[in-house]
Amino acid sequence: MDDVSAAAVTGPVQWVRSDQLLLVWVRGAVDPAQADLLEQVVEVAAPDDRIVLDLTAVTFFGSAGLKFLATLGRRVDRPVVISGLPDFVRTVLVRTGMHALVSLPTR
């Protein structure tokens, strides 16, 4: 990533965008309190971006997280790749059918 075009490197939602790669790290609870930060990620995503979403440090994943993934998934032309997936988030994604919209790590 020689040419970083945009970045947010503080807070519970951090991201860096370079060329056609958008890396996103989310920490803590993914709930309505983070909705504005998650919306910033959606706004910076381009349709041809490859998006990697690291959820390693997530402690809660509610409806705001599901809405974020659905909105982000509609914005880009390829599945969002999720890394560092806690078991409880995997369960939420599978039970809601959202796992079909993203690329989950294998166990």
GIKAPE-V629105 format. One record per residue. N is the residue number from 0. RES is the residue in one small letter. PHI is phi as a letter, one per 20 degrees, with the letter a starting at -180 (999 if undefined). PSI is psi as a letter, one per 30 degrees, with the letter a starting at -180 (none if undefined). BURIAL is b if it has 24 or more other ideal C-beta (glycine too) atoms within 12 Angstrom, else e. Layout:
[[N,RES,PHI,PSI,BURIAL] [N,RES,PHI,PSI,BURIAL]]
//
This chain:
[[0,m,999,i,e] [1,d,f,e,e] [2,d,d,j,e] [3,v,f,j,e] [4,s,e,f,e] [5,a,a,l,b] [6,a,a,l,e] [7,a,c,j,b] [8,v,d,g,e] [9,t,c,l,e] [10,g,n,a,e] [11,p,f,f,b] [12,v,c,j,b] [13,q,c,k,b] [14,w,b,l,b] [15,v,b,k,b] [16,r,c,k,b] [17,s,b,k,e] [18,d,l,c,e] [19,q,d,h,e] [20,l,c,k,b] [21,l,c,j,b] [22,l,d,k,b] [23,v,c,k,b] [24,w,d,k,b] [25,v,c,k,b] [26,r,c,l,e] [27,g,m,a,e] [28,a,e,k,b] [29,v,e,j,b] [30,d,c,a,b] [31,p,g,f,e] [32,a,f,f,e] [33,q,e,g,b] [34,a,g,e,e] [35,d,f,e,e] [36,l,f,e,b] [37,l,f,e,b] [38,e,f,e,e] [39,q,f,e,b] [40,v,f,e,b] [41,v,f,e,b] [42,e,f,e,e] [43,v,e,f,b] [44,a,f,k,b] [45,a,d,l,e] [46,p,g,e,e] [47,d,e,g,e] [48,d,f,k,b] [49,r,e,k,b] [50,i,d,k,b] [51,v,d,k,b] [52,l,d,j,b] [53,d,e,j,b] [54,l,d,g,b] [55,t,g,e,e] [56,a,e,g,e] [57,v,f,k,b] [58,t,d,f,e] [59,f,b,k,e] [60,f,c,j,b] [61,g,d,a,b] [62,s,f,f,e] [63,a,f,e,b] [64,g,f,e,b] [65,l,f,e,b] [66,k,f,e,b] [67,f,g,e,b] [68,l,f,e,b] [69,a,f,e,e] [70,t,f,e,b] [71,l,f,e,b] [72,g,f,e,b] [73,r,f,f,e] [74,r,f,e,b] [75,v,d,l,b] [76,d,e,f,e] [77,r,c,l,e] [78,p,f,k,e] [79,v,f,k,b] [80,v,e,k,b] [81,i,d,k,b] [82,s,c,l,b] [83,g,l,h,e] [84,l,e,j,b] [85,p,f,k,b] [86,d,g,e,e] [87,f,f,e,e] [88,v,f,e,b] [89,r,g,e,e] [90,t,g,e,e] [91,v,f,e,b] [92,l,f,e,b] [93,v,f,e,e] [94,r,f,f,e] [95,t,e,f,e] [96,g,n,g,e] [97,m,f,f,b] [98,h,f,f,e] [99,a,f,f,e] [100,l,e,f,b] [101,v,c,l,b] [102,s,d,j,e] [103,l,e,k,b] [104,p,f,k,e] [105,t,f,l,e] [106,r,e,none,e]]
//
